[in-house]
């Protein structure tokens, strides 16, 4: 591990030297690539420097203990030695995590698809609440949210909603949200006060670039039509809505949130690319079933991952057996504790697997 770290530090120093060369800035594409690499390596290099300093602190404290006869100075050296040894253990763990292979999609934007599942109107209401939860979380992260398509139900719910979240590291944090979300509560429509269970499915897809997925125009049928439902002044008077049908897979994409047909078409193609890319990712993960099972959050979409129990005020994350009694703040977008716990569990599972080999 330490030979590899020394090589990384050497490469980092070469990168910094290159970035300081004024001529590099003339090639913007290369400059951005080098800046990205430097940014990715900085946490690892800084942690390794801290680790080496802690090792040096241990040596200095041991040397002081050998030389020093004053009891007060010896106690101070012992305390510093204990702190440095503890810090070394912590930094070693951090270095192992930083050296784990990075998911190439982590820096991508995401397309989120939420569908009401079992439970009728109550499931549609829950789907709309999940949508608001993710929008509020995105706002806390200073990410941008862009609606692609929504199919509403009569009582303020959503049968289905698709939207894009644009922001640094969006996929790295939200990828654990894919799966079946379950709600337990007394529905507003229920007069008898009985607790009902409803579900909604969430799919998190990394946004695919054009070079990630090449779509043959012959495989696409494009229909334009007037948008339906709520919208601005022009939404029901022009043929602005776009429906794409991808003939080989049967995937149908509908986009109507913009007044411009071109903008709706662009959104529909972005969603289609991401769906096709996600299908390919899933196929590859199925081929690596064992590796897939060892990770958190890359499981089957039909897997029940989380329960939101309103009467008890709790949210239970089933994959890591974590229960938090703060349902109101979670539904308001305070997801960070859940996401951090899932990331930590995923890293621990990967480290355990790495130690086995």
C-alpha positions in Angstrom: 0.0 0.0 0.0 2.8 2.5 0.9 4.7 1.9 -2.3 1.5 2.8 -4.2 1.1 5.9 -2.0 4.6 7.0 -2.8 4.0 6.6 -6.5 0.8 8.6 -6.2 2.6 11.4 -4.3 5.3 11.5 -7.1 2.6 11.6 -9.8 0.8 14.4 -7.8 4.0 16.5 -7.7 4.4 16.0 -11.5 0.8 17.2 -12.0 1.4 20.3 -9.9 4.6 21.1 -11.8 2.7 20.7 -15.1 -0.2 22.9 -13.9 2.2 25.6 -13.1 3.4 25.7 -16.7 1.6 28.7 -18.3 1.4 26.9 -21.7 -0.9 24.2 -20.2 -3.7 26.8 -19.7 -3.8 27.4 -23.5 -5.3 23.9 -24.0 -8.5 24.2 -21.9 -9.5 20.5 -22.4 -6.1 19.3 -21.1 -6.1 21.9 -18.3 -9.5 20.8 -17.0 -8.5 17.2 -17.1 -5.3 17.9 -15.1 -7.3 20.1 -12.6 -9.8 17.3 -12.1 -7.1 14.7 -11.5 -5.3 17.1 -9.1 -8.6 17.7 -7.2 -9.3 13.9 -7.0 -5.8 13.2 -5.6 -5.5 16.0 -3.1 -7.4 14.4 -0.2 -5.3 11.2 -0.6 -2.0 13.1 -0.7 -2.9 15.4 2.2 -4.0 12.4 4.3 -0.7 10.6 3.5 1.3 13.6 4.5 -0.6 13.7 7.8 0.1 10.0 8.2 3.9 10.5 7.7 3.8 13.4 10.2 2.1 11.2 12.8 4.8 8.5 12.2 7.5 11.2 12.8 5.7 12.3 16.0 5.9 8.7 17.3 9.7 8.6 16.6 10.2 12.0 18.2 8.3 11.0 21.3 10.2 7.7 21.6 13.5 9.5 21.3 12.4 12.0 24.0 11.5 9.2 26.3 15.0 7.6 25.9 16.8 10.9 26.6 14.6 12.6 29.2 14.8 11.9 32.9 12.4 14.7 34.1 9.1 12.9 35.0 6.9 15.7 33.9 8.5 15.8 30.4 8.3 12.0 30.2 4.5 12.1 31.0 4.1 14.7 28.2 6.0 12.5 25.8 4.0 9.4 26.7 0.8 11.4 26.1 2.0 12.6 22.7 3.1 9.1 21.8 -0.3 7.7 22.6 -2.1 10.4 20.6 0.2 9.9 17.6 -0.3 6.1 17.6 -4.1 6.5 17.8 -3.9 9.1 14.9 -1.8 6.6 12.8 -4.6 4.0 13.1 -7.3 6.5 12.1 -5.2 7.7 9.1 -4.4 4.2 8.0 -8.2 3.4 7.8 -8.8 6.7 5.9 -6.0 5.9 3.4 -7.5 2.4 2.8 -10.9 4.0 2.0 -9.3 6.7 -0.2 -7.5 4.0 -2.2 -10.7 2.0 -2.9 -11.6 2.0 -6.6 -13.8 4.9 -7.4 -17.1 4.5 -9.1 -16.6 6.2 -12.5 -20.2 7.5 -12.3 -19.8 9.2 -8.9 -19.3 12.7 -10.3 -22.2 12.5 -12.7 -25.6 14.3 -12.5 -28.6 12.0 -11.9 -32.0 11.4 -13.3 -34.5 10.3 -10.7 -37.6 8.4 -11.5 -40.3 7.9 -8.7 -43.3 5.7 -9.3 -46.3 5.1 -7.0 -46.5 1.4 -6.2 -49.0 -0.5 -4.1 -51.6 1.6 -2.3 -53.6 3.6 -4.8 -54.0 7.3 -4.0 -52.0 7.0 -0.8 -49.0 5.6 -2.8 -49.3 8.6 -5.2 -49.3 11.0 -2.3 -46.2 9.3 -0.9 -44.5 9.5 -4.3 -45.1 13.2 -4.3 -43.6 13.6 -0.8 -40.5 11.6 -1.8 -40.2 14.0 -4.8 -40.3 17.0 -2.4 -37.8 15.3 0.0 -35.2 14.9 -2.8 -35.8 18.4 -4.1 -35.2 19.8 -0.6 -32.1 17.6 -0.2 -30.8 18.9 -3.5 -31.4 22.5 -2.4 -29.4 21.9 0.8 -26.5 20.6 -1.5 -26.9 23.7 -3.8 -27.8 21.4 -6.7 -30.1 22.3 -9.5 -33.4 20.4 -10.0 -35.1 20.2 -13.5 -38.4 18.5 -14.0 -38.7 16.2 -17.0 -42.1 14.7 -16.7 -44.9 14.3 -14.2 -48.1 12.3 -14.2 -50.3 13.7 -11.3 -53.2 12.1 -9.5 -56.4 13.9 -8.6 -55.7 14.5 -4.9 -52.2 16.1 -5.2 -50.2 13.0 -5.6 -47.9 11.8 -8.4 -48.4 8.5 -10.2 -44.9 9.0 -11.7 -42.3 11.8 -11.8 -39.0 12.1 -13.6 -36.5 14.8 -12.9 -32.8 15.6 -13.2 -30.5 16.7 -10.4 -27.4 18.6 -11.5 -24.5 19.0 -9.1 -21.0 17.9 -8.1 -21.1 14.3 -6.8 -24.8 14.0 -7.1 -24.7 10.3 -8.1 -22.1 9.5 -5.4 -24.6 10.5 -2.7 -28.0 9.6 -4.3 -27.1 6.2 -5.8 -28.1 4.4 -2.6 -31.7 5.6 -2.9 -32.7 3.1 -5.6 -35.3 0.6 -4.4 -38.7 0.3 -2.9 -39.6 2.9 -0.2 -42.5 1.9 2.1 -44.7 4.2 4.1 -46.9 3.2 7.1 -49.5 5.7 8.3 -53.2 6.6 8.5 -54.1 8.0 5.1 -55.9 11.3 4.8 -58.6 9.5 2.9 -59.1 6.9 5.7 -61.8 7.8 8.1 -61.5 4.7 10.3 -58.0 5.6 11.5 -56.3 2.3 10.4 -52.7 2.3 9.5 -52.1 1.5 5.8 -48.9 0.4 4.1 -48.1 1.9 0.7 -45.0 1.8 -1.5 -43.2 3.9 -4.1 -40.2 2.8 -6.2 -37.2 5.1 -6.7 -34.7 4.7 -9.6 -31.5 6.7 -9.5 -29.7 6.8 -12.9 -26.4 8.5 -13.7 -26.9 11.0 -16.5 -25.3 9.5 -19.7 -23.3 11.7 -22.0 -23.7 11.4 -25.7 -20.4 9.4 -26.0 -21.6 7.0 -23.2 -24.6 5.9 -25.3 -24.9 6.1 -29.1 -28.5 6.1 -30.2 -29.3 5.2 -33.8 -31.9 7.6 -35.2 -33.5 4.6 -37.1 -34.3 3.1 -33.6 -36.4 6.1 -32.5 -39.9 7.1 -33.3 -40.7 10.7 -32.3 -44.3 11.9 -31.8 -45.3 15.5 -30.9 -48.5 16.5 -29.4 -50.2 19.1 -27.2 -49.3 18.9 -23.6 -51.9 17.9 -21.0 -52.4 18.9 -17.4 -51.2 22.0 -15.6 -48.8 24.4 -17.4 -48.2 27.9 -18.6 -50.2 29.9 -21.1 -48.8 28.0 -24.2 -48.8 24.5 -22.8 -52.1 23.4 -24.2 -52.1 25.5 -27.4 -49.0 24.3 -29.2 -47.6 20.9 -30.1 -44.8 21.2 -27.6 -44.9 17.8 -25.8 -42.6 15.1 -27.2 -42.9 11.3 -26.9 -39.9 9.2 -27.8 -40.2 5.5 -28.5 -37.0 3.4 -28.5 -38.0 0.6 -30.8 -35.4 -2.1 -29.8 -36.2 -1.9 -26.0 -39.8 -0.6 -26.1 -38.8 2.3 -23.7 -41.3 5.2 -24.1 -40.2 8.7 -22.8 -42.7 11.6 -22.5 -41.6 15.2 -21.9 -43.9 18.1 -21.7 -42.6 20.5 -18.9 -41.2 23.1 -21.3 -43.0 25.4 -23.7 -40.5 24.7 -26.4 -40.7 21.4 -28.4 -36.9 21.5 -28.8 -36.3 21.7 -25.1 -38.7 18.9 -24.4 -37.1 16.8 -27.1 -33.6 17.5 -25.6 -34.9 16.4 -22.1 -36.5 13.3 -23.5 -33.2 12.2 -25.2 -31.3 12.9 -22.0 -33.6 10.6 -20.1 -33.6 7.9 -22.8 -29.7 7.9 -22.9 -29.6 7.6 -19.1 -32.2 4.7 -19.1 -30.2 2.8 -21.7 -26.9 3.5 -19.9 -28.5 2.3 -16.6 -29.8 -0.9 -18.3 -26.2 -1.6 -19.4 -24.9 -0.9 -15.9 -27.4 -3.3 -14.5 -26.5 -6.0 -17.0 -22.8 -5.7 -16.0 -23.6 -5.8 -12.3 -25.7 -8.9 -12.8 -22.7 -10.5 -14.4 -20.7 -9.6 -11.3 -23.4 -10.8 -8.9 -21.0 -11.7 -6.1 -19.3 -8.3 -6.2 -22.8 -6.7 -6.4 -24.0 -8.5 -3.3 -21.0 -7.3 -1.3 -22.0 -3.7 -1.8 -24.7 -1.5 -0.3 -27.2 0.1 -2.5 -26.6 -1.6 -5.8 -29.2 -4.2 -5.2 -32.4 -5.1 -7.1 -34.9 -2.3 -7.6 -37.6 -4.6 -6.2 -35.7 -4.7 -2.9 -37.5 -2.9 0.0 -34.8 -0.6 1.3 -36.5 1.8 3.7 -39.7 2.2 5.8 -41.2 5.6 6.8 -43.4 4.9 9.9 -45.3 8.1 10.7 -47.2 7.0 13.8 -43.9 6.2 15.5 -42.0 9.0 13.9 -39.2 6.7 12.6 -37.4 5.9 9.4 -35.8 2.5 9.2 -33.0 1.8 6.7 -33.3 -2.0 6.3 -29.9 -2.6 4.5 -27.9 -1.4 7.4 -30.4 -1.9 10.2 -30.5 1.8 11.1 -33.5 3.5 12.6 -33.7 7.3 13.1 -36.5 8.9 15.0 -36.7 12.2 13.0 -39.2 11.5 10.2 -40.3 15.1 9.9 -36.8 16.5 9.2 -36.0 13.5 6.9 -39.1 14.1 4.8 -38.0 17.8 4.7 -34.8 16.7 2.9 -32.4 16.1 5.9 -31.0 12.9 4.4 -27.3 13.4 5.2 -27.1 11.1 8.2 -28.8 8.3 6.3 -26.6 8.8 3.2 -23.4 9.1 5.3 -24.3 5.8 7.1 -24.9 4.0 3.8 -21.6 5.3 2.4 -19.7 4.1 5.5 -21.4 0.7 5.3 -20.6 0.4 1.6 -16.9 1.3 2.3 -16.7 -1.2 5.2 -18.1 -4.0 3.0 -15.6 -3.2 0.2 -12.7 -3.0 2.6 -13.7 -6.4 4.1 -13.9 -7.9 0.6 -10.5 -6.4 -0.2 -8.9 -7.8 2.9 -10.2 -11.3 2.0 -8.4 -11.3 -1.3 
